[in-house]
Amino acid sequence: MRWLIYLGFIVIGVVLFSLSLSMMDLPDMPGDIAYDRGAWHIHVPLLFSLGAVAIAGLIFWMVKR
C-alpha cells in the first residue's frame, strides 16, 4: 500500500513539473511527447525532466554525504 502512495506523489510531481516547464515556452527537444487532438494539447518534455531529476539526485546525494 505504501508504494501506491509513493507512486501517487511521483505522478503528481511529474505532472506539476511538466506544467511548469510548458509555461516556460522551452524549445522542443528530441524525445519529447506531444499529443494534439482538436482542442487538446499535451506536451511532456522528457529530456528536460530527466535532466532535472539527475540534478536533483546529485544535490540530494551531496547533501546526504
C-alpha positions in Angstrom: 0.0 0.0 0.0 2.9 2.4 0.7 4.2 2.1 -2.8 0.9 3.3 -4.1 1.2 6.5 -2.1 4.8 7.0 -3.4 3.6 6.4 -7.0 0.9 9.0 -6.5 3.4 11.5 -5.3 5.7 10.8 -8.2 2.8 11.1 -10.8 1.6 14.4 -9.2 5.2 15.7 -9.2 5.8 14.8 -12.8 2.5 16.5 -13.9 3.3 19.7 -11.9 6.8 19.8 -13.2 5.6 19.2 -16.8 3.1 22.0 -16.5 5.7 24.5 -15.1 8.1 23.6 -17.9 5.3 24.1 -20.5 4.7 27.6 -19.2 8.3 28.5 -19.9 8.0 28.0 -23.7 11.1 25.9 -23.9 12.1 24.6 -27.4 11.0 21.1 -28.4 13.7 18.6 -27.8 14.2 15.1 -29.3 12.2 12.5 -27.3 9.5 14.9 -26.1 6.0 13.6 -26.2 3.5 15.8 -27.9 -0.2 15.0 -28.4 -2.5 17.2 -30.4 -6.2 16.4 -31.0 -8.7 19.1 -31.5 -8.6 21.4 -28.6 -6.4 19.1 -26.5 -2.6 19.7 -26.5 -0.4 17.7 -24.2 3.4 18.2 -24.2 5.6 16.2 -21.9 9.3 17.4 -22.0 11.1 14.1 -21.2 14.7 15.4 -21.8 14.2 18.4 -19.5 12.5 16.2 -16.9 15.3 13.7 -16.9 17.9 16.4 -16.6 16.1 17.9 -13.6 15.8 14.5 -12.0 19.6 14.0 -12.5 20.4 17.4 -11.0 18.1 16.9 -8.0 19.6 13.4 -7.4 23.1 14.9 -7.4 22.0 17.6 -5.0 20.4 15.1 -2.6 23.4 12.9 -2.8 25.8 15.8 -1.9 23.6 16.9 1.0 23.3 13.3 2.3 27.0 12.8 2.1 
